[in-house]
Amino acid sequence: MDWKTQLKNNITTADEVNEALNWNLSEDDNIKLKNIIDRYPMSIPRYYLSLINRDDPDDPIRKLCVPSILETDMSGSFDTSGEASNTVINGLQHKYKQTAMYLSTNRCAMYCRHCFRKRLVGVVNDDEINKNFDDVVNYVRIHEEITNVLVSGGDSFMNSNEKIRKILDEFMKIDHIDFIRFGTRIPVVLPQRIYEDDELLDILQNYNNIKQIYVVTHFNHPNEITEESNRAVEALRNIGIVVRNQTVLLKGINDNPDTMADLMNSLTKIGVTPYYIFQCRPVSGVKNQFQVPFKKAVRIIDETKSKLSGISKSFKYAMSHTTGKIEIVGNLSEDEIIFKYHQAKYTKNQGRIMIIKVEDNQAWLPEKI
């Protein structure tokens, strides 16, 4: 079964997930599940569903893909890092001087329950997705300070091969673009899309010979590293693609040092370099389900690093704030944490170090800091 056929067989309804997991939900719980799916679409590849341990009620894979009643909690917001204010033309964000981020699609192979773009992915309204690629190319072309483009979404590898070829062809022609990144969770949730698609690999290899292509993927738990996902990573590495990983620190998924260290070491073992561990954003439907308070989070990260070697602990622990990407450096005292701007939206903040007193349950910084 090719990857497109697999996608058509994704689990998308409450009845399908009940049957697949042998659940016996009450009528009331089933109605709640259907209501959540109506608001935040569910789509789970059967490959990824097969990774669930059905005998474990706290299975992390299930929590990552199957809706929870906690998603009805609307505290938080739908745009926690100021994406709307960074949009320069439809579907293109320019928050940091050197980087343009292109929202190429609102489709994903799987709709992760911790997604920070719940407002966008999988929904009928695609107003934030670019409709005129020429506008994107022209903007990037005339802004010579931009050295790289991040192709995002949705999932950038949900685009057709034809569209991926066009994206690469246009950006490769721009002299001041040094490299291109693709943000994708496909190697994790639908790896067959990569290792079975020779046309995609040929496209990537051909353009990688012109300028370096990076794939930034998103493993969150050691159980996601399988023979199939390793095969997808290997297929990319064999054609010269650099693969890096962004993990989100998630309550009930990877919020303990042993699990996180296992993940980082396992990634390094298959040739994926840890890039960031991100603080979970306070997104509506996500905040109270997955966020870990700063104080606990810093202890987890520090203990994780004590279990790692140099490459596997080369990641930055950071948060994507409205004012920039802020590294969470560590504790200064019991109630004070050191933060430092890793990337800043405003020049005045670049490299700025902050010592901030945090509350026990605090998991995010206010907009004005």
C-alpha positions as CSV (number, residue, x, y, z in Angstrom):
1,M,0.0,0.0,0.0
2,D,1.6,3.3,-1.1
3,W,1.6,6.3,1.2
4,K,-1.2,8.1,-0.6
5,T,-3.4,5.0,-0.1
6,Q,-2.3,4.8,3.5
7,L,-3.4,8.4,4.0
8,K,-6.9,7.6,2.6
9,N,-7.2,4.9,5.2
10,N,-6.3,7.1,8.2
11,I,-8.4,6.9,11.3
12,T,-10.6,10.1,11.3
13,T,-13.8,9.4,13.2
14,A,-14.8,8.6,16.8
15,D,-16.3,5.3,15.6
16,E,-13.1,4.3,13.8
17,V,-10.8,5.0,16.7
18,N,-13.2,3.2,19.1
19,E,-13.1,0.1,16.9
20,A,-9.4,0.3,16.2
21,L,-8.5,0.5,20.0
22,N,-11.3,-1.9,21.1
23,W,-12.8,0.8,23.3
24,N,-16.2,0.5,24.8
25,L,-17.1,4.2,25.3
26,S,-20.3,5.3,26.9
27,E,-22.7,7.2,24.7
28,D,-21.9,10.4,26.6
29,D,-18.1,9.9,26.2
30,N,-18.6,9.1,22.5
31,I,-20.5,12.3,21.9
32,K,-17.8,14.3,23.7
33,L,-15.1,12.7,21.5
34,K,-17.1,13.4,18.3
35,N,-17.5,17.1,19.4
36,I,-13.8,17.4,20.0
37,I,-13.0,15.9,16.6
38,D,-15.5,18.3,15.0
39,R,-13.6,21.3,16.5
40,Y,-10.0,19.9,16.2
41,P,-9.8,17.3,13.4
42,M,-8.3,13.9,14.1
43,S,-6.3,11.9,11.5
44,I,-4.1,9.0,12.5
45,P,-2.1,6.8,10.1
46,R,-2.7,3.2,10.8
47,Y,1.1,2.8,11.0
48,Y,1.3,5.3,13.8
49,L,-1.7,3.8,15.5
50,S,0.0,0.4,15.5
51,L,2.7,1.9,17.9
52,I,0.1,2.2,20.7
53,N,0.4,-0.2,23.6
54,R,-3.3,-0.9,24.1
55,D,-2.7,-2.5,27.5
56,D,-1.2,0.8,28.8
57,P,-3.9,3.4,29.8
58,D,-1.1,6.0,29.9
59,D,0.5,5.1,26.6
60,P,2.3,8.2,25.3
61,I,1.7,7.4,21.6
62,R,-2.1,7.3,22.3
63,K,-1.9,10.7,24.0
64,L,-0.1,12.2,21.1
65,C,-2.7,11.2,18.5
66,V,-6.0,10.5,20.1
67,P,-8.2,13.4,21.4
68,S,-8.7,13.9,25.1
69,I,-11.6,15.5,27.0
70,L,-8.9,18.1,28.2
71,E,-9.0,19.6,24.7
72,T,-12.3,21.2,25.6
73,D,-10.4,23.5,28.0
74,M,-10.2,26.9,26.2
75,S,-7.8,28.6,28.5
76,G,-4.8,30.0,26.6
77,S,-4.8,31.4,23.1
78,F,-4.6,30.2,19.5
79,D,-1.6,32.4,18.6
80,T,0.9,32.2,21.4
81,S,4.0,33.5,19.6
82,G,2.5,36.3,17.6
83,E,2.4,34.7,14.2
84,A,-0.3,37.0,12.9
85,S,1.8,40.1,13.7
86,N,4.8,38.5,11.8
87,T,2.9,37.8,8.6
88,V,4.2,40.1,5.9
89,I,2.1,38.6,3.1
90,N,-0.5,35.9,3.1
91,G,1.3,32.7,4.1
92,L,4.7,34.2,4.8
93,Q,6.1,35.2,8.1
94,H,9.3,37.2,8.7
95,K,9.9,37.4,12.4
96,Y,13.7,37.0,12.4
97,K,15.9,39.0,10.1
98,Q,17.6,36.1,8.3
99,T,14.6,33.7,8.1
100,A,11.4,33.6,6.2
101,M,8.8,31.0,7.1
102,Y,6.5,29.9,4.3
103,L,3.1,28.3,5.3
104,S,2.8,25.9,2.4
105,T,-0.2,23.8,3.5
106,N,-2.6,23.3,6.4
107,R,-2.6,19.5,5.9
108,C,-0.7,17.0,8.0
109,A,-0.4,13.2,7.8
110,M,-1.4,13.2,11.5
111,Y,-3.0,15.9,13.6
112,C,-1.0,15.9,16.8
113,R,-3.0,16.7,19.9
114,H,-0.3,19.2,21.2
115,C,-0.2,21.2,17.9
116,F,0.4,24.9,18.4
117,R,-1.4,25.7,15.1
118,K,-4.7,24.1,16.1
119,R,-6.4,27.2,14.6
120,L,-5.0,26.3,11.2
121,V,-4.2,22.6,10.6
122,G,-6.8,20.3,9.1
123,V,-9.6,22.9,9.2
124,V,-11.7,24.1,6.3
125,N,-10.6,27.7,6.7
126,D,-7.2,28.0,5.1
127,D,-7.0,31.8,5.1
128,E,-3.5,31.8,6.5
129,I,-2.1,29.5,3.8
130,N,-0.4,31.1,0.8
131,K,-2.4,31.1,-2.4
132,N,0.1,32.9,-4.6
133,F,3.6,31.4,-4.4
134,D,4.9,34.1,-6.7
135,D,4.2,36.7,-4.0
136,V,6.3,34.7,-1.6
137,V,9.2,34.3,-4.0
138,N,9.1,38.0,-4.8
139,Y,9.2,39.0,-1.2
140,V,12.1,36.8,-0.4
141,R,14.0,37.9,-3.6
142,I,13.8,41.6,-2.7
143,H,14.7,41.1,1.0
144,E,18.4,40.3,0.7
145,E,18.8,40.0,4.5
146,I,16.9,36.7,4.3
147,T,19.5,33.9,4.1
148,N,17.2,30.9,4.6
149,V,13.6,29.8,4.1
150,L,11.7,27.4,6.4
151,V,9.0,25.6,4.5
152,S,6.3,24.8,7.1
153,G,2.6,24.2,7.4
154,G,0.8,22.0,8.3
155,D,3.5,19.5,7.2
156,S,5.7,20.6,4.3
157,F,6.1,17.0,3.0
158,M,2.3,16.8,2.6
159,N,2.8,18.9,-0.5
160,S,2.9,17.1,-3.8
161,N,6.3,16.3,-5.3
162,E,5.5,18.7,-8.1
163,K,5.0,21.5,-5.5
164,I,8.1,20.6,-3.6
165,R,10.1,20.7,-6.8
166,K,8.7,24.2,-7.6
167,I,9.4,25.5,-4.1
168,L,13.0,24.3,-4.3
169,D,13.5,25.5,-7.9
170,E,12.4,29.0,-7.1
171,F,14.3,29.5,-3.9
172,M,17.5,27.9,-5.2
173,K,17.6,30.6,-7.9
174,I,17.9,33.4,-5.3
175,D,21.5,34.2,-4.7
176,H,21.2,35.3,-1.1
177,I,19.4,32.1,0.0
178,D,22.1,29.8,1.5
179,F,20.0,26.9,2.6
180,I,16.4,25.7,2.8
181,R,14.7,23.8,5.7
182,F,11.6,21.6,5.6
183,G,9.6,21.3,8.8
184,T,8.0,17.9,8.9
185,R,6.7,15.1,11.1
186,I,6.4,12.7,8.2
187,P,9.5,10.7,9.2
188,V,7.7,10.0,12.5
189,V,4.1,9.4,11.6
190,L,4.2,8.2,8.0
191,P,7.8,7.3,7.1
192,Q,6.7,5.4,4.0
193,R,6.1,8.7,2.3
194,I,9.8,9.2,2.3
195,Y,11.5,5.8,1.9
196,E,9.0,4.5,-0.7
197,D,8.9,7.6,-2.8
198,D,11.9,7.5,-5.2
199,E,10.7,10.6,-7.0
200,L,10.7,12.7,-3.8
201,L,14.2,11.5,-2.9
202,D,15.4,12.3,-6.4
203,I,14.0,15.8,-6.2
204,L,15.6,16.4,-2.8
205,Q,19.0,14.9,-3.9
206,N,19.1,17.0,-7.1
207,Y,18.5,20.3,-5.3
208,N,20.6,19.4,-2.4
209,N,23.5,19.2,-4.8
210,I,22.9,22.9,-5.5
211,K,22.3,24.2,-1.9
212,Q,22.1,22.4,1.4
213,I,18.6,21.1,2.4
214,Y,17.8,20.5,6.0
215,V,14.9,18.4,7.3
216,V,13.8,19.4,10.8
217,T,11.6,16.7,12.2
218,H,9.7,16.1,15.4
219,F,10.2,13.0,17.5
220,N,8.7,13.3,21.0
221,H,9.1,9.9,22.5
222,P,11.5,6.9,22.1
223,N,8.6,4.7,21.0
224,E,8.4,6.8,17.8
225,I,11.9,5.6,16.8
226,T,11.1,2.4,14.9
227,E,12.6,0.4,12.0
228,E,10.4,2.4,9.6
229,S,11.2,5.8,11.0
230,N,14.9,5.0,11.0
231,R,14.6,3.9,7.4
232,A,13.1,7.2,6.4
233,V,15.9,9.1,8.2
234,E,18.5,6.9,6.6
235,A,17.0,7.5,3.1
236,L,17.3,11.3,3.7
237,R,20.8,11.1,5.1
238,N,22.0,8.8,2.2
239,I,21.3,11.7,-0.3
240,G,23.1,14.3,1.8
241,I,20.1,15.8,3.7
242,V,20.9,17.0,7.2
243,V,18.3,15.8,9.6
244,R,17.7,17.6,12.9
245,N,15.0,17.2,15.6
246,Q,12.8,19.5,17.6
247,T,11.1,18.0,20.6
248,V,8.4,19.5,22.8
249,L,8.5,18.9,26.5
250,L,5.1,17.4,27.2
251,K,3.4,16.4,30.4
252,G,2.6,12.7,30.5
253,I,4.7,12.0,27.3
254,N,8.4,12.8,28.0
255,D,8.4,14.8,31.2
256,N,11.0,12.7,33.0
257,P,14.8,12.6,32.5
258,D,15.0,8.9,31.7
259,T,12.5,9.1,28.8
260,M,14.0,12.3,27.5
261,A,17.6,11.0,27.7
262,D,16.5,7.8,26.0
263,L,15.0,9.9,23.2
264,M,18.0,12.2,22.7
265,N,20.5,9.2,22.7
266,S,18.3,7.2,20.3
267,L,18.1,10.2,17.9
268,T,21.8,10.6,17.9
269,K,22.2,6.9,17.3
270,I,20.3,7.0,14.1
271,G,22.0,10.2,12.9
272,V,19.5,12.8,13.9
273,T,21.0,15.7,15.8
274,P,18.9,17.2,18.6
275,Y,18.1,20.8,17.8
276,Y,15.7,22.2,20.3
277,I,13.6,21.0,23.2
278,F,10.7,23.5,23.3
279,Q,8.5,24.6,26.2
280,C,5.0,23.6,25.3
281,R,3.0,26.7,24.2
282,P,-0.2,27.8,26.1
283,V,-2.5,27.0,23.2
284,S,-6.2,26.6,23.8
285,G,-7.0,22.9,24.0
286,V,-3.3,22.2,24.8
287,K,-2.2,24.3,27.7
288,N,-3.7,22.5,30.6
289,Q,-3.2,19.1,29.1
290,F,0.5,19.2,28.1
291,Q,2.4,22.1,29.7
292,V,5.0,21.5,32.3
293,P,5.8,24.3,34.8
294,F,9.2,26.0,34.4
295,K,10.5,24.9,37.8
296,K,9.9,21.2,37.1
297,A,10.9,21.6,33.5
298,V,14.3,23.0,34.3
299,R,15.0,20.1,36.7
300,I,14.0,17.6,34.0
301,I,16.3,19.2,31.4
302,D,19.2,19.5,33.8
303,E,19.0,15.9,34.8
304,T,18.5,14.8,31.2
305,K,21.7,16.5,30.2
306,S,23.6,14.7,33.0
307,K,22.7,11.5,31.2
308,L,23.9,12.6,27.7
309,S,27.1,12.9,25.8
310,G,28.1,16.1,23.8
311,I,26.2,15.7,20.6
312,S,23.0,14.3,22.2
313,K,22.9,17.3,24.6
314,S,23.7,19.9,21.9
315,F,20.0,21.1,21.9
316,K,18.8,24.4,23.3
317,Y,15.9,24.3,25.8
318,A,13.8,27.3,24.6
319,M,10.4,28.8,24.2
320,S,8.9,30.6,21.1
321,H,7.7,33.8,22.7
322,T,6.0,36.7,20.9
323,T,9.2,38.7,21.3
324,G,11.6,35.9,20.1
325,K,13.1,32.5,20.8
326,I,14.1,32.6,24.4
327,E,16.5,30.1,25.8
328,I,15.6,28.8,29.3
329,V,19.1,28.6,30.8
330,G,18.5,27.3,34.3
331,N,17.8,28.1,37.9
332,L,19.6,30.9,39.7
333,S,17.7,30.3,42.9
334,E,14.7,28.3,44.1
335,D,12.3,30.9,42.6
336,E,14.5,32.6,39.9
337,I,15.3,31.3,36.4
338,I,17.7,32.7,33.9
339,F,16.4,33.3,30.4
340,K,18.3,34.6,27.4
341,Y,17.2,35.7,24.0
342,H,18.5,33.1,21.4
343,Q,16.8,35.0,18.6
344,A,15.0,38.3,19.0
345,K,12.2,39.9,17.0
346,Y,13.5,43.3,18.1
347,T,17.2,44.2,17.9
348,K,17.2,45.7,21.3
349,N,16.6,42.2,22.8
350,Q,19.3,40.3,21.0
351,G,21.4,38.4,23.5
352,R,19.5,40.0,26.4
353,I,19.7,38.0,29.7
354,M,16.8,38.1,32.1
355,I,16.5,36.8,35.7
356,I,12.8,36.3,36.3
357,K,11.0,35.2,39.4
358,V,8.5,32.4,38.5
359,E,5.6,31.0,40.4
360,D,5.4,27.2,41.1
361,N,2.8,26.5,38.4
362,Q,4.0,29.1,35.9
363,A,4.8,27.6,32.5
364,W,5.0,30.7,30.2
365,L,6.2,34.3,30.3
366,P,3.9,37.3,29.9
367,E,3.9,39.1,26.6
368,K,5.8,42.1,28.1
369,I,9.1,41.1,29.8
